[in-house]
Amino acid sequence: MSVVQNVLIGRSKQKIGNAVFTTWKGINVLKSKPLTVENPNTINQQMRRSALAQGVALYRAVSQVILLGWKELAIGKSEYNAFISFFLKNAVDYSAPPAASPIAAQMLMTKGTITKQLITTATSSGAADTVTVNWDSSVLQPGQATSDKALIVVNDATAGNIAGFVTNVSRSANTAVVNYPYDITAADNLDVWIGFYNPSTGKAGDSDYALVVAGA
């Protein structure tokens, strides 16, 4: 049985015919079930599905970072939706369908209104399986605070391994070392992102990207 007070502002739930009433984040949502579903599986559809699947896999692997790093933008939407929308529009190469190729340098693992903190150097140690990220925070930029915490993502695209780190390292430390939970070999190039968020305000800044070249 459906319950409807006002589709726009009142309480509504259950379904009427082909219409389904739900609420999400306090917002009434009216959905319509498709009468027929066509799936021609074109090359462009394959490409888009591939891009979405890669974005979802990335989110699942580092969701602990994204949930904090995209929280500021999750107004009327989830952190997941904000991240996936940006990823699909800005960080995927669609030029060779049906392939969809993520562009690491254009990805953002965190996004917000705090001024971006730039990486000065990023290095890896195969012996210790660690990644070290350095930055210069000697002069604070708009929105930045010395107590902001570092969020780091490390990706080994060659081996297909990725890890996210919610650290307790403050911006004022100028350096962070994370223990990568996979083997780092002499042949591995590593994608590294760092962003900062403020635990008190929930605000974050856009992440910066660096490529750690194998053997460097």
C-alpha positions in Angstrom: 0.0 0.0 0.0 1.4 3.4 -0.9 1.3 6.4 1.5 1.4 9.9 -0.1 1.0 13.2 1.7 2.6 15.5 -0.9 5.0 14.3 -3.7 7.1 17.4 -3.4 7.3 18.1 0.3 5.3 15.5 2.3 5.9 11.9 3.3 5.6 9.3 0.6 6.5 5.7 0.4 5.8 2.3 -1.4 4.5 2.2 -5.0 1.6 3.0 -7.2 1.5 1.2 -10.5 4.8 1.8 -12.2 5.8 4.6 -9.8 7.9 4.0 -6.6 8.2 6.5 -3.8 11.3 6.5 -1.7 13.2 9.0 0.5 17.0 9.6 0.4 18.8 12.0 2.7 15.4 13.5 3.7 14.5 14.1 0.0 11.4 12.6 -1.5 12.3 10.7 -4.7 9.8 9.4 -7.3 11.2 6.6 -9.5 9.6 4.9 -12.5 10.2 1.3 -13.3 11.1 0.8 -17.0 8.4 -0.8 -19.0 10.9 -2.3 -21.4 14.7 -2.6 -21.3 16.8 -2.5 -24.4 20.4 -3.5 -24.4 22.0 -3.3 -27.8 25.5 -3.5 -26.2 27.1 -1.0 -28.6 30.8 -0.3 -28.5 30.2 3.0 -26.8 28.0 1.3 -24.1 30.8 -1.2 -23.5 33.3 1.6 -23.1 31.0 3.5 -20.6 30.4 0.3 -18.6 34.1 -0.4 -18.5 34.8 3.1 -17.2 32.1 2.8 -14.6 33.3 -0.6 -13.5 36.9 0.8 -13.1 35.6 3.8 -11.1 33.6 1.6 -8.8 36.6 -0.8 -8.2 38.7 2.3 -7.4 36.2 3.6 -5.0 35.9 0.3 -3.2 39.7 0.0 -2.9 40.2 3.4 -1.3 36.7 4.3 0.1 38.1 5.2 3.5 40.0 8.1 1.8 37.2 9.2 -0.5 34.6 9.2 2.3 36.7 11.9 4.1 38.2 13.6 1.0 34.9 14.1 -0.8 32.7 14.8 2.3 32.6 18.5 1.8 31.0 18.1 -1.7 28.5 15.5 -0.6 25.6 17.9 -0.5 22.4 16.3 -1.8 24.5 13.4 -3.0 26.8 10.7 -1.6 30.6 10.9 -1.6 30.5 7.9 -3.9 28.4 9.8 -6.5 30.5 12.9 -6.3 33.7 10.9 -6.8 32.4 8.7 -9.6 30.8 11.7 -11.5 34.2 13.5 -11.5 36.1 10.4 -12.4 33.9 9.6 -15.4 33.9 13.2 -16.7 37.5 14.1 -16.1 39.8 11.2 -15.6 39.0 8.6 -18.3 40.4 8.4 -21.9 37.5 7.5 -24.2 39.4 8.0 -27.4 39.8 4.3 -28.3 36.4 2.5 -27.8 35.6 0.0 -26.5 38.6 0.6 -24.2 38.2 3.1 -21.4 41.6 4.0 -19.8 41.8 5.9 -16.5 44.2 8.9 -16.5 46.0 8.9 -13.2 47.3 12.4 -13.4 43.7 13.8 -13.8 42.2 11.8 -11.0 41.3 13.5 -7.7 41.2 11.3 -4.6 40.2 14.3 -2.5 38.3 17.4 -3.5 37.2 20.5 -1.7 37.7 24.2 -1.0 41.0 24.1 0.9 43.9 25.2 -1.3 45.7 22.2 -2.8 49.0 21.1 -1.2 51.6 20.4 -3.8 54.0 17.4 -3.5 57.6 18.4 -3.6 59.0 14.8 -3.8 57.7 11.3 -3.6 59.9 8.2 -3.3 59.5 4.5 -2.7 61.6 1.8 -1.0 61.4 -1.7 -2.3 63.4 -3.1 0.6 60.9 -1.7 3.2 57.8 -1.5 0.9 57.2 2.1 1.9 56.3 5.3 0.1 57.5 8.7 1.3 55.7 11.9 0.3 57.1 15.3 1.1 55.5 18.7 0.8 56.2 22.3 1.7 53.8 23.8 4.3 56.1 26.6 5.5 53.6 29.2 4.3 49.9 28.3 4.8 47.6 29.0 1.9 43.9 30.0 2.1 41.9 27.4 4.1 44.9 25.5 5.2 45.7 24.7 8.8 48.7 23.1 10.4 46.5 20.5 12.0 45.0 19.2 8.7 45.6 15.5 8.2 47.1 13.8 5.2 45.1 11.3 3.0 47.3 9.2 0.7 46.6 6.8 -2.1 49.3 4.6 -3.7 48.6 2.7 -6.9 50.8 0.1 -8.7 49.1 0.0 -12.0 51.6 -2.7 -13.3 50.7 -5.2 -10.6 47.1 -4.0 -10.2 47.5 -3.1 -6.5 46.2 0.0 -4.8 45.9 1.1 -1.2 44.5 4.2 0.6 45.8 5.6 3.9 43.9 7.8 6.4 46.9 9.0 8.3 47.4 11.0 11.5 50.1 13.0 9.9 49.6 16.8 10.2 50.3 19.2 7.4 53.0 20.8 9.6 55.0 17.6 9.5 56.0 18.2 5.8 56.5 14.5 5.3 54.6 11.2 5.6 55.7 7.6 5.2 53.1 4.9 4.5 53.6 1.1 4.6 52.4 -0.2 1.3 50.8 -3.6 1.9 52.2 -5.1 -1.3 55.7 -5.8 -2.6 57.3 -2.9 -4.4 59.7 -4.2 -7.1 62.4 -2.5 -9.1 60.0 -2.6 -12.1 57.1 -0.9 -10.5 56.0 2.7 -11.3 53.8 4.0 -8.5 51.0 6.6 -8.8 50.8 8.6 -5.6 48.2 11.1 -4.5 48.0 13.2 -1.4 45.2 15.4 -0.1 44.5 17.0 3.2 41.3 17.3 5.3 40.3 19.0 8.4 38.8 16.6 11.0 37.0 19.5 12.8 35.3 21.2 9.8 35.1 18.2 7.4 36.6 20.4 4.6 39.3 19.1 2.3 41.5 20.2 -0.6 42.1 18.8 -4.0 44.7 16.1 -4.1 48.0 16.4 -5.8 49.6 13.7 -8.0 53.1 12.4 -8.5 54.5 9.5 -10.4 57.3 7.5 -8.7 59.3 6.0 -11.5 60.8 2.5 -11.0 64.3 2.7 -9.7 64.2 6.4 -9.0 
